[in-house]
Amino acid sequence: MPVATSPLLPWFAFAACTLIWGSTWLAHKWALADLTPLGLASLRFSTAGVLCLMVARLSGERFVRRAELPSLLLAGVLMAGAANVITAWSLQYIPSGVGAVLQAPIPVWLALLSWRSDPMRLLAWLAVLLGFAGVGLVVWKGEGGAIDPLAALVCAATPLAWSWGSLHQRARVHSGGLFANAGTQMLFSGLLCVALTSALGSYTQHGDVGQRAWISAAWLIVGGSCIAFASYQYLAKVWHPARAGSFSYLNPVIAVLLGWALGGEALGLQLILGMGVVLVSVAALQAATRSKD
């Protein structure tokens, strides 16, 4: 496995995945007020793909070997394409905080799918379960609010596709730079979404796209795609899969905090306790898998 050039670099990548992707839940909700899920994905990944490829070209990155290109594209379609489109669709029917917690168990899927090649100690498994319980505590209000069951089920199943794609790329793609690979994946996924949108639907919900939707889409392109996606690709190479995926346990904390700060949601004792549990679980998972890097 490649070794990080600096001990701090993986932590910067982890922070990018945590903070940026934590904020994209609210950005998705705002963008989807005017854009369709496929329309948003078409705009987001086509633009982000071009930007990443420009960065790769200017920085002199090498592109993936031809023999590994199919695996790279397959992983990209699963992670950058299908997972995001399906998530965006589900967010039309469920709150962003609920969506964040439903997709928090990415480390669980990564651990289950990679347990033969990257076995974890008992402490790591306990940390995974503790983190899942913590994010549940963060968003559970005990009020029995109605949530669309189909949208919730689809949202909860999406991390399986993301995790499989991530592990497939980790095992089969060993060439190409971070931005070169990310750009290739996103441009291919974006063009695929353009084709599907042109054939099956519309780019907008009602014809007009407001300023907030444009700003949200721009943040999803630059932050959620160019920066965070490339950061995760790097992180997946240098950390244990479950450790790299533990950013998803912190995403709901960011999503709930943004809901409190921007949406007027209450910040009570239960929420604070839940976030504390999440932070403890992430710290334990980091410690338990560090020797595997």
VENLIN-V332255 format. One record per pair of residues at least 12 apart in sequence whose ideal C-beta (glycine too) atoms are under 6 Angstrom apart, sorted by the first residue. I is the first residue (numbers start at 1). J is the second residue. D is the distance in whole Angstrom. If there is no record, write none. Layout:
# VENLIN-V332255
i->I j->J d->D
i->I j->J d->D
This chain:
# VENLIN-V332255
i->2 j->237 d->5
i->4 j->238 d->5
i->10 j->235 d->6
i->10 j->238 d->5
i->13 j->231 d->4
i->13 j->234 d->5
i->13 j->235 d->5
i->16 j->227 d->6
i->16 j->228 d->5
i->16 j->231 d->4
i->17 j->228 d->5
i->17 j->231 d->5
i->17 j->232 d->5
i->17 j->247 d->4
i->18 j->247 d->5
i->18 j->250 d->4
i->20 j->223 d->5
i->20 j->224 d->6
i->20 j->228 d->4
i->21 j->228 d->5
i->21 j->251 d->6
i->22 j->251 d->4
i->22 j->254 d->2
i->22 j->255 d->6
i->24 j->220 d->6
i->24 j->224 d->4
i->25 j->96 d->4
i->25 j->100 d->5
i->25 j->255 d->4
i->26 j->96 d->6
i->26 j->258 d->5
i->27 j->216 d->4
i->27 j->219 d->5
i->27 j->220 d->5
i->28 j->88 d->6
i->28 j->91 d->5
i->29 j->96 d->5
i->30 j->212 d->5
i->30 j->216 d->4
i->31 j->213 d->5
i->31 j->216 d->4
i->31 j->217 d->5
i->32 j->92 d->6
i->33 j->213 d->6
i->34 j->204 d->6
i->34 j->205 d->6
i->34 j->209 d->4
i->34 j->210 d->6
i->34 j->213 d->4
i->35 j->204 d->6
i->36 j->201 d->6
i->36 j->202 d->6
i->36 j->205 d->6
i->37 j->85 d->5
i->37 j->88 d->4
i->37 j->89 d->5
i->38 j->193 d->5
i->38 j->196 d->6
i->38 j->197 d->4
i->38 j->201 d->6
i->39 j->197 d->6
i->39 j->203 d->3
i->39 j->204 d->6
i->40 j->88 d->6
i->41 j->84 d->6
i->41 j->85 d->5
i->41 j->193 d->4
i->42 j->190 d->6
i->42 j->193 d->4
i->42 j->194 d->5
i->42 j->197 d->5
i->43 j->217 d->6
i->44 j->220 d->5
i->44 j->221 d->5
i->44 j->225 d->6
i->45 j->80 d->6
i->45 j->186 d->4
i->45 j->189 d->5
i->45 j->190 d->3
i->46 j->190 d->3
i->47 j->221 d->5
i->48 j->186 d->5
i->48 j->221 d->5
i->48 j->225 d->3
i->48 j->226 d->5
i->49 j->183 d->5
i->49 j->186 d->4
i->49 j->187 d->3
i->49 j->190 d->5
i->51 j->226 d->5
i->52 j->179 d->5
i->52 j->182 d->5
i->52 j->183 d->3
i->52 j->226 d->6
i->53 j->183 d->4
i->55 j->179 d->5
i->56 j->177 d->6
i->56 j->179 d->4
i->56 j->180 d->4
i->56 j->183 d->6
i->61 j->177 d->3
i->61 j->179 d->6
i->61 j->180 d->4
i->62 j->177 d->6
i->63 j->176 d->5
i->63 j->180 d->5
i->64 j->175 d->5
i->64 j->176 d->3
i->64 j->181 d->6
i->65 j->175 d->4
i->68 j->173 d->5
i->68 j->175 d->6
i->71 j->172 d->4
i->71 j->173 d->5
i->72 j->173 d->5
i->72 j->181 d->6
i->73 j->188 d->5
i->75 j->165 d->4
i->75 j->168 d->5
i->75 j->169 d->4
i->76 j->185 d->3
i->76 j->188 d->6
i->76 j->189 d->5
i->77 j->189 d->6
i->78 j->161 d->5
i->78 j->165 d->3
i->79 j->162 d->5
i->79 j->165 d->4
i->80 j->185 d->5
i->80 j->186 d->5
i->80 j->189 d->4
i->81 j->189 d->3
i->82 j->161 d->6
i->83 j->158 d->5
i->83 j->161 d->5
i->83 j->162 d->4
i->86 j->158 d->5
i->87 j->158 d->5
i->90 j->151 d->4
i->90 j->154 d->5
i->90 j->155 d->4
i->93 j->148 d->4
i->93 j->151 d->4
i->94 j->147 d->6
i->94 j->148 d->6
i->94 j->151 d->5
i->94 j->152 d->6
i->96 j->255 d->6
i->97 j->139 d->5
i->97 j->255 d->5
i->97 j->256 d->5
i->97 j->259 d->6
i->99 j->155 d->5
i->100 j->251 d->5
i->100 j->252 d->4
i->100 j->255 d->4
i->101 j->135 d->5
i->101 j->139 d->4
i->101 j->252 d->5
i->102 j->155 d->5
i->102 j->156 d->4
i->103 j->159 d->5
i->104 j->135 d->4
i->104 j->248 d->5
i->104 j->249 d->5
i->104 j->252 d->6
i->105 j->132 d->5
i->106 j->159 d->5
i->106 j->163 d->6
i->106 j->245 d->4
i->106 j->248 d->4
i->107 j->128 d->5
i->107 j->242 d->4
i->107 j->245 d->4
i->107 j->246 d->5
i->108 j->128 d->6
i->109 j->159 d->5
i->109 j->160 d->5
i->109 j->163 d->4
i->110 j->163 d->5
i->110 j->241 d->4
i->110 j->242 d->5
i->110 j->245 d->4
i->111 j->128 d->6
i->111 j->242 d->4
i->113 j->163 d->6
i->113 j->167 d->5
i->114 j->167 d->6
i->114 j->241 d->5
i->118 j->240 d->6
i->118 j->241 d->6
i->121 j->288 d->5
i->123 j->288 d->4
i->124 j->285 d->6
i->124 j->288 d->4
i->124 j->289 d->5
i->127 j->281 d->5
i->127 j->284 d->4
i->127 j->285 d->4
i->127 j->288 d->6
i->130 j->281 d->4
i->131 j->249 d->4
i->131 j->278 d->6
i->131 j->281 d->3
i->134 j->274 d->5
i->134 j->277 d->3
i->134 j->278 d->4
i->134 j->281 d->6
i->135 j->249 d->6
i->135 j->252 d->5
i->135 j->278 d->6
i->137 j->274 d->3
i->138 j->252 d->5
i->138 j->256 d->6
i->138 j->271 d->6
i->138 j->274 d->4
i->138 j->275 d->6
i->166 j->236 d->6
i->170 j->236 d->5
i->178 j->230 d->5
i->178 j->233 d->6
i->178 j->234 d->5
i->179 j->230 d->6
i->182 j->229 d->5
i->182 j->230 d->5
i->182 j->233 d->6
i->186 j->225 d->6
i->239 j->293 d->6
i->240 j->289 d->4
i->240 j->292 d->4
i->243 j->285 d->6
i->243 j->286 d->6
i->243 j->289 d->4
i->246 j->282 d->5
i->246 j->285 d->5
i->249 j->278 d->5
i->249 j->282 d->6
i->253 j->275 d->5
i->253 j->278 d->6
